[in-house]
Amino acid sequence: DVKVTQSSRYLVKRTGEKVFLECVQDMDHENMFWYRQDPGLGLRLIYFSYDVKMKEKGDIPEGYSVSREKKERFSLILESASTNQTSMYLCASSLVEFNLLRLGQEQFFGPGTRLTVL
Amino acid sequence: KQEVTQIPAALSVPEGENLVLNCSFTDSAIYNLQWFRQDPGKGLTSLLLIQSSQREQTSGRLNASLDKSSGRSTLYIAASQPGDSATYLCAVTLRFQKLVFGTGTRLLVSP
């Protein structure tokens, strides 16, 4: 079974702190993703990575950065946490799409990190 | 821009009923469509994935259909149980495996 783990289930930080959210997957997936989930807004993509040291902005990258030094690990960084970044953060991974067959791959999600910024 | 809508936003049914959840999307240029389940405060569990070339997928009491030309998918749950209570999300997959999610249907199955 694919397993995606996130370093913390709950996290409380203060405004201005630098925050690291870690995600690890154990199935050798090429793609990894960070989403945030807010009531009424649903899940929104922050950043994604399709290879080591590669990163692409999603729909709401402002205020975030990411790091992917190893294939299995994808970190989300809040350089200076703000109260509007209080949210549920979800990490996901998938195999790369097979362009020849144009198949989309299933995404597997971690348990989430509930971040509160005071 | 792709938009995904789910109707109804909330649904309450007695145990044993068959039910249908709806998902619609505005752009038919998708790779696949996934249905997820989310329990309160938890992550997402993948239920079914339908490739864009397929019409339906089944897993146990769940059946999902896809009509790409009309931009619609349905999730059918047979003989609902209290353990099915959760929020159900649909998401379409775009290029680079980017997912666009609906806002979900919150289901409550009462004993």
Boltz contact constraints between the chains, C-beta under 6 A:
constraints:
  - contact:
      token1: [A, 31]
      token2: [B, 97]
      max_distance: 6.0
  - contact:
      token1: [A, 42]
      token2: [B, 101]
      max_distance: 6.0
  - contact:
      token1: [A, 42]
      token2: [B, 103]
      max_distance: 6.0
  - contact:
      token1: [A, 43]
      token2: [B, 101]
      max_distance: 6.0
  - contact:
      token1: [A, 90]
      token2: [B, 43]
      max_distance: 6.0
  - contact:
      token1: [A, 94]
      token2: [B, 97]
      max_distance: 6.0
  - contact:
      token1: [A, 97]
      token2: [B, 97]
      max_distance: 6.0
  - contact:
      token1: [A, 103]
      token2: [B, 51]
      max_distance: 6.0
  - contact:
      token1: [A, 104]
      token2: [B, 31]
      max_distance: 6.0
  - contact:
      token1: [A, 104]
      token2: [B, 32]
      max_distance: 6.0
  - contact:
      token1: [A, 104]
      token2: [B, 93]
      max_distance: 6.0
  - contact:
      token1: [A, 106]
      token2: [B, 46]
      max_distance: 6.0
  - contact:
      token1: [A, 106]
      token2: [B, 49]
      max_distance: 6.0
  - contact:
      token1: [A, 109]
      token2: [B, 43]
      max_distance: 6.0
  - contact:
      token1: [A, 109]
      token2: [B, 44]
      max_distance: 6.0
  - contact:
      token1: [A, 110]
      token2: [B, 43]
      max_distance: 6.0
  - contact:
      token1: [A, 111]
      token2: [B, 43]
      max_distance: 6.0
  - contact:
      token1: [A, 112]
      token2: [B, 43]
      max_distance: 6.0
